[in-house]
Amino acid sequence: MPIQLLDHADSIRRAVAPGIALKRKSALGQFMTPASVARFMASLFPQSTLETCVLLDAGAGVGALSCAFLDRWAVSDGFTFQKAEVDAYEIDANFRTHLSATLKSYSERLPLSFLVHSDDFIEAAALQSLTQGRVTHAILNPPYKKINSLSNHRLILRQVGIETVNLYSAFVALALDRMKPGGQLVAIIPRSFCNGPYYRPFREFLLNRAALCHLHLFASRTKAFRDDDVLQENVIVRLECGGIQGNVTVSNSTDDTFSDLVTHEQPFDRIVFPDDPERFIHVPTSLGRNEIELSNDVRISSHENAA
């Protein structure tokens, strides 16, 4: 029977999470991914016939996301890699112990090599000689924490042309920067990047570097990370590095059970309005035109009448 360890990783998450002080979670800005979310995220990657997969999991925790991806490969569910490499970053020593043990179990049954890095991902990706253009797949639940404008992280990011205000957007930008053309990135991140002036440089970076392929919205703010009492509204995105922008698949569900999953396709100009200099990213939840679009029409009409 193929090795599948996501459920094992999830049992570790449930055992470890209650013992992590809220203050420490806040300091790290990271919350571990439930198995149901990890499995859904892994399912979003398109089929691939690449001979070698190089998977990046930055902020890997105990390895749920890597497990979900490798489980899919193990049962030949759309992946026919001859071999795979996993580059995992995790600064928490306790998590790294579990992560290394799990990846070792996979390597004993699959043609897999792996590296578990203790380095700060931002510093490593921006300052060290990470080989650019090697990553074919990235699966991320990055930390959510504001970056002080005078912090070392902010200065490092500016040196590599990334201007952003939060760790999660920095992780996504750096992951994109390390991907091969056609590389696929799936991440669960706060919805806050979709609008507001502070995230405009990140939106520009993202939309200039990648095609937006899939957006998933949870109707409930509290249930994607219910075990950690996270109130931040989250979305799951799939990006294709250097991809040609086409229609966007939009899905939504009430919570992380995905029992009421609804999926539809939207033209890109319903997601990012062509005349919007801020490049806000809208997440339609139905086939009909939403209130933002209708109000946008009113704004345009008023502007044309004034002219």
C-alpha positions in Angstrom: 0.0 0.0 0.0 1.4 3.5 -0.9 2.7 5.5 2.0 0.3 8.3 3.0 1.2 10.3 6.1 -1.1 13.3 6.0 -3.4 11.9 8.7 -0.3 11.1 10.8 0.9 14.7 10.4 -2.5 16.0 11.4 -2.5 13.9 14.6 0.8 15.5 15.5 -0.6 18.9 14.8 -3.6 18.3 17.1 -1.2 17.0 19.8 1.3 19.8 19.5 -0.9 22.8 18.9 -2.6 23.0 22.4 0.8 23.2 24.0 1.9 26.3 22.1 1.3 29.4 24.0 -0.8 32.1 22.3 2.0 34.6 22.8 4.4 32.3 21.0 2.0 31.8 18.1 1.6 35.5 17.8 5.4 36.0 17.8 5.9 33.5 15.1 2.8 34.5 13.2 2.1 30.9 12.1 -0.8 28.5 12.5 -0.6 24.9 11.4 -2.7 23.7 8.5 -5.6 21.2 9.2 -5.5 18.0 7.1 -8.7 18.9 5.2 -7.3 22.2 4.1 -3.9 20.7 3.1 -5.7 18.0 1.1 -7.8 20.5 -0.8 -4.8 22.7 -1.5 -2.9 19.8 -2.9 -5.8 18.9 -5.1 -5.6 22.3 -6.9 -2.3 21.5 -8.6 -2.9 20.6 -12.2 -1.7 17.2 -13.6 2.0 17.2 -14.3 4.3 14.9 -16.4 7.5 16.5 -15.3 10.3 14.1 -14.7 11.6 15.9 -11.6 9.5 17.8 -9.1 11.2 20.4 -6.8 8.7 21.2 -4.1 9.1 24.3 -1.8 7.3 24.3 1.5 8.3 27.5 3.4 7.0 27.7 7.0 6.4 24.0 6.8 5.3 23.3 10.4 5.0 19.6 11.0 4.7 19.0 7.3 1.0 18.7 6.6 1.2 20.5 3.2 4.2 18.5 2.0 2.4 15.4 3.1 -0.8 16.2 1.2 1.3 16.9 -2.0 3.4 13.7 -1.6 0.3 11.6 -0.8 -1.1 12.6 -4.1 2.1 11.7 -5.9 2.2 8.3 -4.0 -1.1 7.2 -5.4 -0.3 8.6 -8.9 -3.1 11.1 -8.8 -2.1 13.3 -11.7 1.6 13.3 -10.9 4.0 11.1 -12.8 7.3 12.4 -11.5 10.2 10.0 -11.7 11.7 11.7 -8.6 11.1 14.6 -6.3 13.0 17.0 -4.1 11.5 18.8 -1.1 12.9 22.1 0.2 11.2 22.7 3.5 11.9 25.7 5.8 10.9 25.7 9.5 12.4 27.8 12.3 10.8 25.9 15.2 13.1 23.1 16.4 10.2 21.0 17.7 8.3 21.2 14.5 11.5 20.4 12.5 11.9 17.1 14.4 8.5 15.9 13.3 8.9 17.3 9.8 12.2 15.6 9.3 10.9 12.3 10.5 7.9 12.4 8.3 9.9 13.3 5.1 12.4 10.6 6.0 9.5 8.1 6.0 8.5 9.2 2.5 12.1 9.0 1.3 12.3 5.3 2.4 9.3 4.4 0.1 9.5 7.0 -2.7 12.3 8.3 -5.0 12.5 11.4 -2.8 15.3 13.6 -1.4 14.7 16.4 1.0 16.3 19.2 2.9 14.8 20.7 6.1 16.2 24.2 6.7 16.3 25.9 10.1 17.1 29.2 8.4 14.8 32.2 8.3 13.2 31.8 4.8 13.3 35.5 4.0 16.9 35.9 4.8 17.9 32.6 3.1 15.9 33.3 -0.1 17.0 36.9 -0.4 20.6 36.8 0.8 21.9 33.2 0.2 22.6 31.5 -3.1 19.3 29.7 -3.5 19.3 28.5 -7.0 16.8 30.6 -8.9 14.4 29.0 -11.3 14.6 25.4 -9.8 11.2 25.3 -8.0 8.5 23.6 -10.0 5.8 23.5 -7.2 5.3 25.5 -4.0 2.7 24.8 -1.3 2.5 27.4 1.4 0.8 28.4 4.6 3.1 31.3 5.4 3.3 33.2 8.7 1.0 36.2 9.2 2.8 39.0 10.9 3.4 42.7 10.0 6.9 43.7 8.9 8.1 46.9 10.6 9.2 49.5 8.0 12.7 49.7 9.7 13.1 46.0 10.3 15.9 43.8 8.8 13.3 41.8 6.8 12.0 45.0 5.2 15.5 46.1 4.2 16.4 42.7 2.8 13.2 42.5 0.8 13.8 45.9 -0.7 17.2 44.9 -1.8 15.6 42.2 -4.0 12.9 44.5 -5.3 10.0 43.3 -3.1 8.1 46.0 -1.2 5.5 44.5 1.2 4.2 44.9 4.7 3.6 41.4 5.9 5.5 38.1 6.2 2.8 36.1 4.2 3.1 38.3 1.1 6.9 38.3 1.4 6.9 34.5 1.4 4.7 34.3 -1.6 6.8 36.9 -3.5 10.1 35.1 -2.7 8.6 31.7 -3.6 7.5 33.1 -7.0 10.9 34.6 -7.5 12.5 31.1 -7.1 10.1 29.3 -9.5 10.6 28.0 -13.0 8.4 29.4 -15.7 5.2 27.4 -15.6 5.8 26.6 -11.9 2.7 26.2 -9.8 2.2 27.8 -6.4 -0.7 27.1 -4.0 -1.0 29.1 -0.8 -3.5 29.9 1.9 -3.1 33.5 2.9 -5.1 36.3 4.5 -7.5 38.1 2.1 -6.1 41.5 3.1 -3.7 41.6 0.1 -6.6 41.8 -2.2 -7.2 45.5 -1.6 -5.8 48.5 0.2 -2.9 50.8 -0.7 -0.3 49.0 1.5 -0.5 45.8 -0.6 -0.5 47.5 -4.0 3.2 46.8 -4.7 2.7 43.2 -3.8 -0.4 42.9 -6.1 1.7 44.5 -8.9 4.5 42.0 -8.2 2.2 39.0 -8.1 0.1 39.9 -11.2 3.2 40.8 -13.2 5.0 37.6 -12.4 2.2 35.1 -12.5 -1.2 34.2 -13.8 -4.0 34.0 -11.2 -5.6 30.6 -11.8 -7.8 29.8 -8.8 -9.3 31.7 -5.9 -11.0 29.9 -3.0 -13.0 31.9 -0.4 -14.2 30.6 2.9 -17.6 32.0 3.9 -16.8 31.7 7.6 -13.9 33.7 8.9 -13.4 31.5 11.9 -13.3 27.9 10.6 -10.3 27.5 8.3 -8.1 27.4 11.3 -10.8 26.8 13.9 -8.4 25.0 16.3 -6.3 28.1 16.6 -9.1 30.7 17.0 -7.9 32.5 13.9 -10.4 35.3 13.0 -8.5 36.5 9.9 -10.4 35.9 6.6 -8.4 33.6 4.4 -8.3 32.7 0.7 -6.5 29.9 -1.1 -4.8 31.0 -4.4 -3.2 29.1 -7.2 -0.7 31.0 -9.3 1.3 29.9 -12.4 4.7 31.5 -12.6 5.0 33.3 -16.0 1.6 32.0 -17.0 -0.7 33.6 -19.6 -3.6 35.1 -17.8 -7.0 33.5 -18.7 -10.2 32.9 -16.9 -10.0 32.3 -13.2 -11.6 29.4 -11.4 -13.4 30.7 -8.3 -14.6 28.4 -5.6 -16.1 28.9 -2.1 -17.2 26.8 0.8 -18.5 27.6 4.3 -15.6 26.0 6.1 -12.8 23.6 5.9 -15.0 20.5 5.4 -15.6 21.7 1.8 -19.0 19.9 2.1 -20.8 22.7 0.2 -18.0 23.5 -2.3 -19.2 25.5 -5.2 -17.0 26.2 -8.2 -17.4 28.5 -11.2 -15.2 30.2 -13.8 -14.9 34.0 -14.1 -13.3 36.2 -16.7 -10.1 37.9 -15.3 -11.6 41.3 -15.8 -14.2 40.5 -13.2 -11.4 39.7 -10.7 -9.1 42.7 -11.5 -11.0 45.5 -13.2 -9.2 46.8 -16.3 -9.5 50.5 -15.4 -8.4 50.1 -11.7 -5.0 51.6 -11.1 -4.9 50.0 -7.6 -5.4 46.5 -9.2 -7.7 45.4 -6.4 -8.5 41.7 -6.5 -12.2 40.9 -6.2 -13.5 37.5 -5.3 -17.0 37.0 -6.9 -19.1 34.5 -5.0 -21.7 34.0 -7.7 -22.1 34.2 -11.5 -24.1 37.4 -11.1 -22.5 40.8 -11.0 -21.6 41.8 -7.5 -22.1 45.1 -5.6 -18.5 46.2 -6.2 -18.9 45.9 -10.0 -22.2 47.7 -10.0 -20.8 50.5 -7.9 -17.8 50.6 -10.2 -20.2 51.1 -13.1 -21.8 54.0 -11.3 -18.4 55.6 -10.6 -17.4 55.2 -14.3 -20.7 56.6 -15.5 -20.4 59.6 -13.1 -16.9 60.3 -14.3 -17.9 60.1 -18.0 -20.9 62.5 -17.3 -18.6 64.9 -15.6 -16.2 64.9 -18.5 
